[in-house]
Structures are given as structure tokens and as C-alpha cells.
Amino acid sequence: MASLAQAASDTVQSIRKVIFASSAGTVIEWYDFYIFGSLATTLANKFYDTGSDIGNLIAWLSTFAIGFMVRPFGAIFFGRIGDLVGRKFTYILTISIMAGATMGVGLLPTKDVIGPIAGGIILISLRMLQGLALGGQYGGAATFVAEHAPQGKRGFYTSWIQTTATLGLFMSLGVILATRTILGSEDFSAWGWRIPFLMSVVLVFLSMWIRRSLKESPLFTQMKATKTVSKNPLKESFGNKFNRKWVLIALFGATMGQGVVWYTGQFYALFYLQKIFSVDLVDSNFIVGAAVLMATPLFVFFGWLSDRIGRKKIMLAGMLLAVLTYYPIYGAMAAFAPTDPGQYFLFDYVGYNQVALTFLVFIQVVYVTMVYGPIAAFLVELFPTKIRYTSMSLPYHIGNGVFGGLVPIFGLAMINATGNNFAGLWWPMAVAAVCFVVGMIYVRETKDVDITDAATTFAHQAEKAHDLKTTR
């Protein structure tokens, strides 16, 4: 009995260590990624010269969006390495690339020194490296944790990974606020903005130290021992029509809706406060940061809940709520702006109220936790072990990187083109609505799938049924 209890205790400690190590590294990668976006309004004019502040911001956000657009390529490239070589090796490789690119941004001369063209080329190159690295990171972290988690608790354990994107954003906001407060607005604008980027080197050494003692995923180790590692993960993931079907269902029935809800609730809300409502840098970061901090425990709650009632209904409920309430939420935000925005929806202008704005952003982040908390477990359960890293990474990063990553740039571009402050909501609402419909029809519940048996994954179930039908 004592030995069984000790073994159970060792297993719990091992899982906790895996979660902590995976989460620490992923937080750092998201921190690196979001520093770029969080400083958009400060740095746009330092690197671009389009003739107007809004034009410079759109140019900066376009560069920001490039990092999202290349994430699917990173998912394919590093996913293949993760399925061929291992999860742990790919972790270390991607975080090293991310840290180097982020430090490069912190050291990059502004347009006054090297001109907007040269600066823009270098900036875009660094941004592409960031996107490629992040494209390979998330799938590995989610897969690594899921392959250690016991059956029936996969949603709960992987939900801790889901907190890392939000914690990375929160960390980026906190570092920016602290640096600006200590240096003052003038020095921060002149040179202090480089400090958050350069801090990346400290964080990456910390992550390397944490991860060095990790062992490879037990399922991947078992595959190597039995010589069942995929010889061509790309071909097996996307050349097999049955697996390809579930890749497409994952994209159009889950991840693209999750992506637009995520970026609307956090990044678009931040840009909206700063550019449309003219909330200053400190207040806007404080509002979003406070909302994110309050909502973060809900990632774990909805991950835990998905183990009990299922992943599908929670994710789709978050998308539906976003579609139905974004307009009223942003109409209420207009009522509490620092100055009268002149455009309203349902609510008349009341006056500046930080508490009310924080609550309204908090509601949006609650939707984020609903769609994002269960999705790692859902994606892991959808695909077999030998091609899991590759198969889950691509739909995730297309959904988040392309559909979600375009939310801020599309939002501000639509507002600029139409003059309608609410036009930026059309894109996320439309994408979330389509995803909700597709998800209701085609997505199946995955919470009871045993990922240690490849034959129980949906792609293999479909293939087995097809083979049986063909034989008959």
C-alpha cells in the first residue's frame, strides 16, 4: 500500500513538474510575442513613416500580423521535427529562436538612424522568426502535457498551458508599466521601450534551466522503443484524407472561432481603448491587465469542467456569446470613454469610468477562457500520437495566427475606411458565427478518447470504418 501511495505521489509530482516547466517556457514565448503588440502605439512612429499616426499604426500592426501569418509554417516545420525527433528538443529550439528575435527588436535602430525601409525589412524578418518559433511551441507544450496526463483529467491539466498566453500578455503589460513608471514617459519613449525586449534573454535562460531536467513524453518514448515513429508526419497528417478531414474540422469548427474571440477580447480591446477612446498607455494597460488577471483562473475552471461535461459545448457557447454580445459590450465601452466618442450603441455617453471599462473587458476575457481553456485537450484527442504534434499545430495556428491575428489590423482598417467605430467587430463576429455553425454540425465530443490507443482517435475511427465498408 505504501509503495502504491508513493508511486501515485511521484506521478502527481512528475505531472506538476511537466506542467510547470512547459508553462514557464510557453509564458516566456508569449511574453516575447506580445511585447511587440503591446508597444504598438509607442513604437509605430519610430519605425514607419506613412504620413499619419493611424497609417503608421496600421503599418506596425501589419508587421505584427506577419508574425501570425507565418505561424502555420512554423507549425508544419517544427511539428514535423517534434514528431520525428521529440517534443523536448523542439521546445528548446523554438524558445531559443524566439528569444534571439525578440532581443533583435530591442537592439534595432529606429528610422531616424537607418531609415524606414531598412528598419522595416529587418523588423519584418525578426517578426517572421518570432512567428515561426511560436508556431512550433504551442503544439509541443500542449502535446507534452497531454501525453503525461491521466485519462479523465486531460482538460484540467492542459488548461494550465492555456493560461500561459494570457499570463504572457499580462507579464508584457506589467513590464511595460513598471518600466514606464520608473523611467518616466519621456525616457521610456526615447529608449526605455527597449528594456522589455532585452529582458527576454534573462527569461530564456530561466526557461532553459527549468526544462533541462525534463524527460521525453512517455508516449513518444514508447513509439521510439517500438519503432513506430512516423517516417513522414506531413504526408500522414495531410496526405491521408481521413486525417485531413479532421484537420479541416478542427480549423473551421473550433480554432478559427477560438482565435478571433481570443484576440478581440484582449488585443483588440487594448488597441480600441488606446486609439478609439484615447485612453492613455498606463490606464489602458492597467484596464486590460486587471481584467486578464481576474479572468485567468477561469481557464483552469473551464478545462476542468470540460473533463466532466465535454469540450464542444463550452467552446461553442463562448463563441455564441461573443457573437451576440460584442456590439452591446463595445457600445457600453463607448459610454465610459475618457471623452465623448460621438458614436453609440444602446448606451448614451456617461463619462470616464475605469472600473466599468475593466468589467467590460473582463466579460470579453471570460469568453476567451471558455473557448481557449478546453481546446488543447480537444486538439490532442483528435489525432494519433505519431502525428499529433504536426496535425494539431497546423489548424491551431491557422485559426489563431491567420483568423485571430488579423483581428486588430482588420478592425482598425475597417474603422478607418468606414468611419464607423463598431465596424471592427464585423470580422470576429462573422468568423465566430461561421465556426459556431460548423462546430455544431461536424465537431464531435472527444473527452472520452484514450490517446494512448491510436485506434480510438476520430481520424482512425473514420479510416477503420471506411476500410471495413470497402472490404464488404
Order of alpha helices (4+ residues) and beta strands (2+ residues): alpha-alpha-alpha-alpha-alpha-alpha-alpha-alpha-alpha-alpha-alpha-alpha-alpha-alpha-alpha-alpha-alpha-alpha-alpha-alpha-alpha-alpha
